[in-house]
Each structure stands twice: as structure tokens, then as C-alpha cells.
Amino acid sequence: MEPVKFTPPLYKQRYQFVKDLVEKHKPKKVADLGCGECSLLWQLKFCSSIEVLAGIDINEDVMKEKMHTLSPLPCEYLQPSWRPLVITLYQGSVVQKDPYLLGFDMITCIELIEHLEAEELAAFPDVVFGFLAPTMVVISTPNSEFNSLLPGVKLFRHLDHKFEWNKEEFKSWASDVAVCYGYTVEFTGVGKPPPGAEDVGFCTQIGIFVRDCVETADIVTYKMATDHVYKTIFKAVYPSLQDEKYLQYAVVSEVLYQAHRIKTSLWDGIKAKENGNNQCPEKEQCCWPSGHCVTFLRNLDLREHEKLTENRDIEPFIHGNAVCIPLEKLYLIPRVKQLCGTFAMLIKMITGKVALTIDGSSVVVSTDDGSE
Ligand code: SAM
């Protein structure tokens, strides 16, 4: 039989499998044990449900190679998302108990267990299923029955593998672990066998373990008191609109952008009108959105404007060398409303950051742009 070649490559199929599972179950806190070069973590940072991501590996150097890819990008500061996201990398062994990893919804162990020595493998279930006890555990490992279909594989697929299990061996280990720690396990995999070799099963076998019942708060509190053993080697706190500092920045930027946009379109209209007709505008039919005459409005002070517009007209108006845009008008813009939630919040966010009229009701944008 022809040696099998996977498209997309098998490792990408494994990552895709985890991503699909995350999209389906929407965990908030995900930890990847034996994260290696952080490739899966990098893909998971784009999953919108995840707010906390952690990676653990015994090999600090491997993790450090690409950990910078987990830092926020400049565009993520310019346009922060609503979702908070913290990514942390720890150096440590998966057979050490550390409370940093308590309370996670999903723990993934992709191509990890076959790298564990016999005594580590024996200690692994008590740490992951007994101590960390997440809602879901995903474990992938090579299916040794597939090896004969892979080019160049003699004993194991990798020099560092301590063992490789066939389907029955993995099922037996995983089922025992599930029963012992109160989980239900289902088996699947990625890397389909070629036609005619279906009995071999998937190239990568995967067990999905789901906790039968939640732990009591007492047990979690008790575990939290355990000493930390992991070394934190990387931490990235992503900018989020849930942080008032970033929300204020976003609101102020949006308000200034919208105010300038309104001012520009208004000012261009005025200049066009003035260039085309220099007669008294009061006698002309006015093209202002509010129906007010441009020149007339130019000479009004703010109080007069308010008197004129007794029901608080929300259209922009001219005051001296500035265009004043009522906050009510800005609040009607969907993006502004979405960011602020309430009109009171809009006022709170822009006060002291944006030039306002004396009564605080409008944003003031200067028309002194050199074209006057
Ligand atoms: N999960 C990653 C992936 O799929 O791309 C990397 C898998 S790599 C084959 C196995 C990783 O497990 C290595 O990075 C290795 O350093 C790590 N590892 C081995 N023994 C470990 C242990 N006791 N604790 C934590 N990580 C371990």
C-alpha cells in the first residue's frame, strides 16, 4: 500500500480538531499541557469564547522560541475587543500540582502522554483529572496500528516517544482513568486511514473526557492553598474595552472622528453655498439640516441658539469659529451608542477629554483649518 500523506498535515488537523471543540463548547479558560512552541495556543487566542489561556511545558527554551507571537498586536491596542484575554506560559511538569491551573474549563494534552516516562504517566491522571479536574480534557496520542502506513517509521514515530499505543491500549487506559476520576470518555481521532485500511483507525487517536459532576467550593478552596511550583515565563494581558482606560480611549477617538466628519460635511456645504450666493441667507431657502440660516446662526450665541431651538434641536450649529455638535446627535451614531451603552456614560467618558460647549451639551470642533 502507498505511504499515507495527509492534507492538511496531521498536526494542523489536530489543532483544527481542538479549535472546533472550543467553538462548540465555548470554554472561557483553556490550558494546553505540553504546549511546545505554543502553536496551538496561538490559534486558540482567536477563539472568541476564551478569556484565559495558559501553556505549560517542561522545556522553557522551546516555549520561548515563539512566545512573542502570543503578545498583543499593535492593531489590538488600536481597536481593542470587548473580550478580556490573558495568556500565561509556565515552565513546569504536568506531573506537578500547581493551583495556577485550577478552575479551567478545558485542558488539552496534544501529543504529550507518549513523551512521559512510566512513573510520570502513572502520576499524570491524579494531577490532571484528580487535582486540576477541569470540565473537559482532550488527550491525543499516536495510534501505533497506523505506523505501518507511514513512511520511514520503524519502532516509534519520534525518538523521544516512550511508548505508542494501539487503539485497544489507549481505550483501556483512558476508560480506567475516566471511571477512577468521575469522567465520561469518548474516542475519535484525526488522520483518516486510506480506503481498504479502515480497520487501522485514525492516525492520531483522541479521547474527549467530560466531568460527570462539578466539584464543591470547599474542595476547590482546599486545593487553592497548594504551593505554586510552576515558573511564570510569559504573561500578556490583552487590551479590552472592559477596561475603562481602553473604553475611554475608544469612545473619545470615535467621538472626535464622528465630530470631525460631521463638521467637514457641514462646513463644505456652507462654503459651497456661500461661494454660490452672497445675498442675505435669511431670505434664501436654507440648506441646513435643521432648516436654520447659516449666517444667522453664525452670529448667535449659544443661549440664543437654545432659545431658538426650544425642543433642543440636535442638529449641529456654528458658534464663532467652531461647529458645535450636540451630544444627542453623536449618541445616535450606532458605534458611539454601542461603546457607551448609556447617554450618561458618553458624558462621563468624554468630559475633560473633548472640547465641549460651556453647558457641556455639544462637542466643539474648530473650523480654523487654514481654509477659512
Ligand atoms: N502539544 C504540542 C503540539 O502538539 O504541537 C507539542 C507536542 S511535543 C510532541 C511534546 C511536548 O511535551 C514537548 O514540548 C515536551 O517538552 C513536552 N513535555 C514532555 N514531558 C513533559 C512534562 N513532564 N511536562 C510538561 N511538558 C512535557
Boltz pocket constraint, residues with backbone or C-beta under 6 A from the ligand:
constraints:
  - pocket:
      binder: B
      contacts: [[A, 33], [A, 34], [A, 35], [A, 36], [A, 37], [A, 39], [A, 40], [A, 56], [A, 57], [A, 58], [A, 59], [A, 62], [A, 92], [A, 93], [A, 94], [A, 95], [A, 109], [A, 110], [A, 111], [A, 112], [A, 115], [A, 116], [A, 120]]
      max_distance: 6.0
